[in-house]
Each structure stands twice: as structure tokens, then as C-alpha cells.
Amino acid sequence: MEKTLTKFRSFEEAERADGNFYKRLTPQERLAILLELLNHAPEQRLERVYRVTKLPRR
């Protein structure tokens, strides 16, 4: 799949371009994209860590 970068002036313009892109794809191309996304190995993520700290009174 060829990756390209496009700059849009608004979110609406970007949404229209996305819709037009997917409308032009054949069902086989859409399926290939889906399978590529499903087969992509999950990225290494940071573990969620939280800590409750008592702050001194002022």
C-alpha cells in the first residue's frame, strides 16, 4: 500500500476525502486493508501506573 500525506483546510474537507477514498476502493482492496490491520502486531505500550500522593496543607 502506498502511503501519502495530504493537508486539508478543515475537518469536513478531510472527512469528504476519506469517504471518497474508500468509495473508490474495490471490495478486495477494502478486505486487504482490514486483513493488514488485523495482522499487525500490537505495539509495545507503557504500563498504566498511578499513585495517590498526599500533599502538605498550606
PyMOL Python script that loads the backbone (N, CA, C, O; Angstrom):
from pymol import cmd

cmd.read_pdbstr("""\
ATOM      1  N   MET A   1       0.844  -1.173   0.000  1.00  0.00           N
ATOM      2  CA  MET A   1       0.000   0.000   0.000  1.00  0.00           C
ATOM      3  C   MET A   1       0.892   1.241   0.000  1.00  0.00           C
ATOM      4  O   MET A   1       1.834   1.340   0.787  1.00  0.00           O
ATOM      5  N   GLU A   2       0.594   2.158  -0.867  1.00  0.00           N
ATOM      6  CA  GLU A   2       1.359   3.400  -0.952  1.00  0.00           C
ATOM      7  C   GLU A   2       0.815   4.387   0.072  1.00  0.00           C
ATOM      8  O   GLU A   2      -0.394   4.604   0.156  1.00  0.00           O
ATOM      9  N   LYS A   3       1.710   4.980   0.846  1.00  0.00           N
ATOM     10  CA  LYS A   3       1.300   5.948   1.859  1.00  0.00           C
ATOM     11  C   LYS A   3       1.556   7.355   1.338  1.00  0.00           C
ATOM     12  O   LYS A   3       2.627   7.643   0.804  1.00  0.00           O
ATOM     13  N   THR A   4       0.574   8.220   1.496  1.00  0.00           N
ATOM     14  CA  THR A   4       0.706   9.606   1.069  1.00  0.00           C
ATOM     15  C   THR A   4       0.249  10.526   2.189  1.00  0.00           C
ATOM     16  O   THR A   4      -0.484  10.117   3.090  1.00  0.00           O
ATOM     17  N   LEU A   5       0.689  11.761   2.118  1.00  0.00           N
ATOM     18  CA  LEU A   5       0.317  12.766   3.103  1.00  0.00           C
ATOM     19  C   LEU A   5      -0.424  13.878   2.386  1.00  0.00           C
ATOM     20  O   LEU A   5       0.044  14.383   1.365  1.00  0.00           O
ATOM     21  N   THR A   6      -1.578  14.263   2.916  1.00  0.00           N
ATOM     22  CA  THR A   6      -2.368  15.338   2.334  1.00  0.00           C
ATOM     23  C   THR A   6      -2.751  16.307   3.434  1.00  0.00           C
ATOM     24  O   THR A   6      -3.113  15.898   4.537  1.00  0.00           O
ATOM     25  N   LYS A   7      -2.670  17.580   3.134  1.00  0.00           N
ATOM     26  CA  LYS A   7      -3.007  18.620   4.099  1.00  0.00           C
ATOM     27  C   LYS A   7      -4.375  19.191   3.734  1.00  0.00           C
ATOM     28  O   LYS A   7      -4.622  19.508   2.570  1.00  0.00           O
ATOM     29  N   PHE A   8      -5.268  19.324   4.718  1.00  0.00           N
ATOM     30  CA  PHE A   8      -6.615  19.833   4.496  1.00  0.00           C
ATOM     31  C   PHE A   8      -6.832  21.120   5.267  1.00  0.00           C
ATOM     32  O   PHE A   8      -6.179  21.375   6.279  1.00  0.00           O
ATOM     33  N   ARG A   9      -7.754  21.922   4.777  1.00  0.00           N
ATOM     34  CA  ARG A   9      -8.050  23.199   5.424  1.00  0.00           C
ATOM     35  C   ARG A   9      -9.078  23.055   6.552  1.00  0.00           C
ATOM     36  O   ARG A   9      -9.174  23.922   7.420  1.00  0.00           O
ATOM     37  N   SER A  10      -9.847  21.958   6.535  1.00  0.00           N
ATOM     38  CA  SER A  10     -10.859  21.773   7.579  1.00  0.00           C
ATOM     39  C   SER A  10     -11.084  20.282   7.811  1.00  0.00           C
ATOM     40  O   SER A  10     -10.689  19.442   7.003  1.00  0.00           O
ATOM     41  N   PHE A  11     -11.729  19.977   8.937  1.00  0.00           N
ATOM     42  CA  PHE A  11     -12.065  18.593   9.244  1.00  0.00           C
ATOM     43  C   PHE A  11     -13.088  18.059   8.247  1.00  0.00           C
ATOM     44  O   PHE A  11     -13.037  16.890   7.866  1.00  0.00           O
ATOM     45  N   GLU A  12     -14.016  18.918   7.826  1.00  0.00           N
ATOM     46  CA  GLU A  12     -15.041  18.496   6.870  1.00  0.00           C
ATOM     47  C   GLU A  12     -14.408  18.077   5.547  1.00  0.00           C
ATOM     48  O   GLU A  12     -14.801  17.073   4.952  1.00  0.00           O
ATOM     49  N   GLU A  13     -13.432  18.847   5.095  1.00  0.00           N
ATOM     50  CA  GLU A  13     -12.739  18.527   3.846  1.00  0.00           C
ATOM     51  C   GLU A  13     -11.997  17.195   3.975  1.00  0.00           C
ATOM     52  O   GLU A  13     -11.985  16.402   3.034  1.00  0.00           O
ATOM     53  N   ALA A  14     -11.388  16.949   5.116  1.00  0.00           N
ATOM     54  CA  ALA A  14     -10.678  15.698   5.350  1.00  0.00           C
ATOM     55  C   ALA A  14     -11.650  14.522   5.377  1.00  0.00           C
ATOM     56  O   ALA A  14     -11.353  13.462   4.825  1.00  0.00           O
ATOM     57  N   GLU A  15     -12.800  14.697   6.009  1.00  0.00           N
ATOM     58  CA  GLU A  15     -13.809  13.633   6.060  1.00  0.00           C
ATOM     59  C   GLU A  15     -14.321  13.296   4.664  1.00  0.00           C
ATOM     60  O   GLU A  15     -14.493  12.123   4.333  1.00  0.00           O
ATOM     61  N   ARG A  16     -14.566  14.316   3.842  1.00  0.00           N
ATOM     62  CA  ARG A  16     -15.016  14.077   2.462  1.00  0.00           C
ATOM     63  C   ARG A  16     -13.962  13.301   1.678  1.00  0.00           C
ATOM     64  O   ARG A  16     -14.286  12.380   0.927  1.00  0.00           O
ATOM     65  N   ALA A  17     -12.702  13.679   1.858  1.00  0.00           N
ATOM     66  CA  ALA A  17     -11.614  12.995   1.147  1.00  0.00           C
ATOM     67  C   ALA A  17     -11.517  11.534   1.584  1.00  0.00           C
ATOM     68  O   ALA A  17     -11.294  10.654   0.753  1.00  0.00           O
ATOM     69  N   ASP A  18     -11.682  11.269   2.889  1.00  0.00           N
ATOM     70  CA  ASP A  18     -11.675   9.885   3.378  1.00  0.00           C
ATOM     71  C   ASP A  18     -12.806   9.081   2.745  1.00  0.00           C
ATOM     72  O   ASP A  18     -12.602   7.961   2.278  1.00  0.00           O
ATOM     73  N   GLY A  19     -13.999   9.667   2.737  1.00  0.00           N
ATOM     74  CA  GLY A  19     -15.150   8.983   2.144  1.00  0.00           C
ATOM     75  C   GLY A  19     -14.926   8.675   0.675  1.00  0.00           C
ATOM     76  O   GLY A  19     -15.221   7.573   0.214  1.00  0.00           O
ATOM     77  N   ASN A  20     -14.405   9.648  -0.059  1.00  0.00           N
ATOM     78  CA  ASN A  20     -14.143   9.439  -1.482  1.00  0.00           C
ATOM     79  C   ASN A  20     -13.083   8.373  -1.706  1.00  0.00           C
ATOM     80  O   ASN A  20     -13.187   7.585  -2.646  1.00  0.00           O
ATOM     81  N   PHE A  21     -12.064   8.338  -0.851  1.00  0.00           N
ATOM     82  CA  PHE A  21     -11.010   7.333  -0.978  1.00  0.00           C
ATOM     83  C   PHE A  21     -11.591   5.931  -0.836  1.00  0.00           C
ATOM     84  O   PHE A  21     -11.321   5.057  -1.660  1.00  0.00           O
ATOM     85  N   TYR A  22     -12.393   5.716   0.214  1.00  0.00           N
ATOM     86  CA  TYR A  22     -12.934   4.380   0.457  1.00  0.00           C
ATOM     87  C   TYR A  22     -14.005   4.001  -0.557  1.00  0.00           C
ATOM     88  O   TYR A  22     -14.183   2.815  -0.835  1.00  0.00           O
ATOM     89  N   LYS A  23     -14.716   4.963  -1.114  1.00  0.00           N
ATOM     90  CA  LYS A  23     -15.694   4.664  -2.171  1.00  0.00           C
ATOM     91  C   LYS A  23     -15.021   4.140  -3.430  1.00  0.00           C
ATOM     92  O   LYS A  23     -15.582   3.301  -4.136  1.00  0.00           O
ATOM     93  N   ARG A  24     -13.809   4.637  -3.715  1.00  0.00           N
ATOM     94  CA  ARG A  24     -13.093   4.227  -4.927  1.00  0.00           C
ATOM     95  C   ARG A  24     -12.478   2.839  -4.804  1.00  0.00           C
ATOM     96  O   ARG A  24     -12.153   2.230  -5.824  1.00  0.00           O
ATOM     97  N   LEU A  25     -12.306   2.320  -3.594  1.00  0.00           N
ATOM     98  CA  LEU A  25     -11.680   1.018  -3.405  1.00  0.00           C
ATOM     99  C   LEU A  25     -12.618  -0.107  -3.812  1.00  0.00           C
ATOM    100  O   LEU A  25     -13.834  -0.005  -3.650  1.00  0.00           O
ATOM    101  N   THR A  26     -12.049  -1.170  -4.335  1.00  0.00           N
ATOM    102  CA  THR A  26     -12.837  -2.369  -4.628  1.00  0.00           C
ATOM    103  C   THR A  26     -13.044  -3.128  -3.316  1.00  0.00           C
ATOM    104  O   THR A  26     -12.313  -2.901  -2.352  1.00  0.00           O
ATOM    105  N   PRO A  27     -14.024  -4.019  -3.272  1.00  0.00           N
ATOM    106  CA  PRO A  27     -14.206  -4.820  -2.056  1.00  0.00           C
ATOM    107  C   PRO A  27     -12.945  -5.603  -1.673  1.00  0.00           C
ATOM    108  O   PRO A  27     -12.657  -5.770  -0.488  1.00  0.00           O
ATOM    109  N   GLN A  28     -12.199  -6.081  -2.665  1.00  0.00           N
ATOM    110  CA  GLN A  28     -10.973  -6.824  -2.382  1.00  0.00           C
ATOM    111  C   GLN A  28      -9.923  -5.915  -1.735  1.00  0.00           C
ATOM    112  O   GLN A  28      -9.206  -6.346  -0.832  1.00  0.00           O
ATOM    113  N   GLU A  29      -9.829  -4.671  -2.187  1.00  0.00           N
ATOM    114  CA  GLU A  29      -8.872  -3.731  -1.594  1.00  0.00           C
ATOM    115  C   GLU A  29      -9.259  -3.392  -0.160  1.00  0.00           C
ATOM    116  O   GLU A  29      -8.397  -3.271   0.710  1.00  0.00           O
ATOM    117  N   ARG A  30     -10.558  -3.238   0.083  1.00  0.00           N
ATOM    118  CA  ARG A  30     -11.023  -2.960   1.452  1.00  0.00           C
ATOM    119  C   ARG A  30     -10.707  -4.133   2.371  1.00  0.00           C
ATOM    120  O   ARG A  30     -10.272  -3.949   3.508  1.00  0.00           O
ATOM    121  N   LEU A  31     -10.932  -5.342   1.861  1.00  0.00           N
ATOM    122  CA  LEU A  31     -10.642  -6.535   2.647  1.00  0.00           C
ATOM    123  C   LEU A  31      -9.150  -6.652   2.928  1.00  0.00           C
ATOM    124  O   LEU A  31      -8.758  -7.040   4.029  1.00  0.00           O
ATOM    125  N   ALA A  32      -8.314  -6.322   1.947  1.00  0.00           N
ATOM    126  CA  ALA A  32      -6.867  -6.373   2.137  1.00  0.00           C
ATOM    127  C   ALA A  32      -6.431  -5.401   3.237  1.00  0.00           C
ATOM    128  O   ALA A  32      -5.559  -5.724   4.044  1.00  0.00           O
ATOM    129  N   ILE A  33      -7.035  -4.217   3.269  1.00  0.00           N
ATOM    130  CA  ILE A  33      -6.721  -3.243   4.322  1.00  0.00           C
ATOM    131  C   ILE A  33      -7.131  -3.791   5.684  1.00  0.00           C
ATOM    132  O   ILE A  33      -6.381  -3.677   6.654  1.00  0.00           O
ATOM    133  N   LEU A  34      -8.311  -4.382   5.757  1.00  0.00           N
ATOM    134  CA  LEU A  34      -8.787  -4.958   7.012  1.00  0.00           C
ATOM    135  C   LEU A  34      -7.851  -6.053   7.494  1.00  0.00           C
ATOM    136  O   LEU A  34      -7.486  -6.088   8.669  1.00  0.00           O
ATOM    137  N   LEU A  35      -7.465  -6.942   6.597  1.00  0.00           N
ATOM    138  CA  LEU A  35      -6.578  -8.038   6.989  1.00  0.00           C
ATOM    139  C   LEU A  35      -5.207  -7.520   7.421  1.00  0.00           C
ATOM    140  O   LEU A  35      -4.602  -8.064   8.345  1.00  0.00           O
ATOM    141  N   GLU A  36      -4.725  -6.490   6.771  1.00  0.00           N
ATOM    142  CA  GLU A  36      -3.452  -5.893   7.170  1.00  0.00           C
ATOM    143  C   GLU A  36      -3.544  -5.317   8.576  1.00  0.00           C
ATOM    144  O   GLU A  36      -2.614  -5.464   9.368  1.00  0.00           O
ATOM    145  N   LEU A  37      -4.657  -4.665   8.891  1.00  0.00           N
ATOM    146  CA  LEU A  37      -4.839  -4.105  10.234  1.00  0.00           C
ATOM    147  C   LEU A  37      -4.952  -5.208  11.282  1.00  0.00           C
ATOM    148  O   LEU A  37      -4.420  -5.076  12.384  1.00  0.00           O
ATOM    149  N   LEU A  38      -5.640  -6.293  10.941  1.00  0.00           N
ATOM    150  CA  LEU A  38      -5.811  -7.387  11.896  1.00  0.00           C
ATOM    151  C   LEU A  38      -4.510  -8.132  12.147  1.00  0.00           C
ATOM    152  O   LEU A  38      -4.279  -8.608  13.258  1.00  0.00           O
ATOM    153  N   ASN A  39      -3.662  -8.243  11.141  1.00  0.00           N
ATOM    154  CA  ASN A  39      -2.418  -8.991  11.279  1.00  0.00           C
ATOM    155  C   ASN A  39      -1.279  -8.159  11.852  1.00  0.00           C
ATOM    156  O   ASN A  39      -0.205  -8.694  12.128  1.00  0.00           O
ATOM    157  N   HIS A  40      -1.491  -6.882  12.032  1.00  0.00           N
ATOM    158  CA  HIS A  40      -0.446  -6.012  12.556  1.00  0.00           C
ATOM    159  C   HIS A  40      -0.205  -6.366  14.011  1.00  0.00           C
ATOM    160  O   HIS A  40      -1.142  -6.423  14.807  1.00  0.00           O
ATOM    161  N   ALA A  41       1.039  -6.600  14.352  1.00  0.00           N
ATOM    162  CA  ALA A  41       1.375  -6.950  15.737  1.00  0.00           C
ATOM    163  C   ALA A  41       1.074  -5.776  16.657  1.00  0.00           C
ATOM    164  O   ALA A  41       1.349  -4.629  16.306  1.00  0.00           O
ATOM    165  N   PRO A  42       0.520  -6.046  17.816  1.00  0.00           N
ATOM    166  CA  PRO A  42       0.247  -4.942  18.743  1.00  0.00           C
ATOM    167  C   PRO A  42       1.552  -4.271  19.160  1.00  0.00           C
ATOM    168  O   PRO A  42       2.565  -4.933  19.390  1.00  0.00           O
ATOM    169  N   GLU A  43       1.505  -2.969  19.251  1.00  0.00           N
ATOM    170  CA  GLU A  43       2.699  -2.232  19.638  1.00  0.00           C
ATOM    171  C   GLU A  43       2.942  -2.360  21.128  1.00  0.00           C
ATOM    172  O   GLU A  43       2.020  -2.559  21.919  1.00  0.00           O
ATOM    173  N   GLN A  44       4.175  -2.243  21.475  1.00  0.00           N
ATOM    174  CA  GLN A  44       4.540  -2.260  22.887  1.00  0.00           C
ATOM    175  C   GLN A  44       4.015  -0.980  23.526  1.00  0.00           C
ATOM    176  O   GLN A  44       4.305   0.116  23.046  1.00  0.00           O
ATOM    177  N   ARG A  45       3.263  -1.105  24.576  1.00  0.00           N
ATOM    178  CA  ARG A  45       2.691   0.063  25.241  1.00  0.00           C
ATOM    179  C   ARG A  45       3.238   0.192  26.648  1.00  0.00           C
ATOM    180  O   ARG A  45       3.691  -0.778  27.256  1.00  0.00           O
ATOM    181  N   LEU A  46       3.184   1.392  27.139  1.00  0.00           N
ATOM    182  CA  LEU A  46       3.600   1.628  28.517  1.00  0.00           C
ATOM    183  C   LEU A  46       2.523   1.114  29.466  1.00  0.00           C
ATOM    184  O   LEU A  46       1.329   1.216  29.184  1.00  0.00           O
ATOM    185  N   GLU A  47       2.950   0.577  30.559  1.00  0.00           N
ATOM    186  CA  GLU A  47       2.019   0.083  31.563  1.00  0.00           C
ATOM    187  C   GLU A  47       1.394   1.264  32.285  1.00  0.00           C
ATOM    188  O   GLU A  47       2.074   2.243  32.592  1.00  0.00           O
ATOM    189  N   ARG A  48       0.108   1.173  32.553  1.00  0.00           N
ATOM    190  CA  ARG A  48      -0.560   2.253  33.290  1.00  0.00           C
ATOM    191  C   ARG A  48      -0.149   2.198  34.753  1.00  0.00           C
ATOM    192  O   ARG A  48      -0.233   1.156  35.403  1.00  0.00           O
ATOM    193  N   VAL A  49       0.286   3.313  35.242  1.00  0.00           N
ATOM    194  CA  VAL A  49       0.724   3.404  36.634  1.00  0.00           C
ATOM    195  C   VAL A  49       0.090   4.648  37.231  1.00  0.00           C
ATOM    196  O   VAL A  49       0.068   5.707  36.605  1.00  0.00           O
ATOM    197  N   TYR A  50      -0.418   4.514  38.425  1.00  0.00           N
ATOM    198  CA  TYR A  50      -0.943   5.694  39.101  1.00  0.00           C
ATOM    199  C   TYR A  50      -0.510   5.656  40.552  1.00  0.00           C
ATOM    200  O   TYR A  50      -0.240   4.596  41.115  1.00  0.00           O
ATOM    201  N   ARG A  51      -0.452   6.811  41.128  1.00  0.00           N
ATOM    202  CA  ARG A  51      -0.010   6.936  42.506  1.00  0.00           C
ATOM    203  C   ARG A  51      -0.814   8.049  43.145  1.00  0.00           C
ATOM    204  O   ARG A  51      -0.993   9.111  42.550  1.00  0.00           O
ATOM    205  N   VAL A  52      -1.300   7.813  44.352  1.00  0.00           N
ATOM    206  CA  VAL A  52      -2.016   8.839  45.104  1.00  0.00           C
ATOM    207  C   VAL A  52      -1.023   9.417  46.105  1.00  0.00           C
ATOM    208  O   VAL A  52      -0.440   8.694  46.913  1.00  0.00           O
ATOM    209  N   THR A  53      -0.846  10.707  46.036  1.00  0.00           N
ATOM    210  CA  THR A  53       0.112  11.367  46.916  1.00  0.00           C
ATOM    211  C   THR A  53      -0.621  12.388  47.771  1.00  0.00           C
ATOM    212  O   THR A  53      -1.416  13.179  47.263  1.00  0.00           O
ATOM    213  N   LYS A  54      -0.353  12.368  49.060  1.00  0.00           N
ATOM    214  CA  LYS A  54      -0.950  13.367  49.937  1.00  0.00           C
ATOM    215  C   LYS A  54      -0.081  14.616  49.898  1.00  0.00           C
ATOM    216  O   LYS A  54       1.127  14.548  50.124  1.00  0.00           O
ATOM    217  N   LEU A  55      -0.687  15.729  49.617  1.00  0.00           N
ATOM    218  CA  LEU A  55       0.030  16.989  49.577  1.00  0.00           C
ATOM    219  C   LEU A  55      -0.012  17.652  50.946  1.00  0.00           C
ATOM    220  O   LEU A  55      -1.005  17.526  51.662  1.00  0.00           O
ATOM    221  N   PRO A  56       1.053  18.355  51.320  1.00  0.00           N
ATOM    222  CA  PRO A  56       1.046  19.035  52.622  1.00  0.00           C
ATOM    223  C   PRO A  56       0.049  20.192  52.601  1.00  0.00           C
ATOM    224  O   PRO A  56      -0.147  20.850  51.579  1.00  0.00           O
ATOM    225  N   ARG A  57      -0.571  20.422  53.756  1.00  0.00           N
ATOM    226  CA  ARG A  57      -1.512  21.550  53.866  1.00  0.00           C
ATOM    227  C   ARG A  57      -0.769  22.848  53.859  1.00  0.00           C
ATOM    228  O   ARG A  57       0.360  22.927  54.343  1.00  0.00           O
ATOM    229  N   ARG A  58      -1.375  23.852  53.327  1.00  0.00           N
ATOM    230  CA  ARG A  58      -0.747  25.182  53.292  1.00  0.00           C
ATOM    231  C   ARG A  58      -1.222  26.049  54.407  1.00  0.00           C
ATOM    232  O   ARG A  58      -0.793  27.197  54.522  1.00  0.00           O
TER     233      ARG A  58
END
""", "prot")
cmd.dss("prot")
cmd.show_as("cartoon", "prot")
cmd.util.cbc("prot")
cmd.orient("prot")
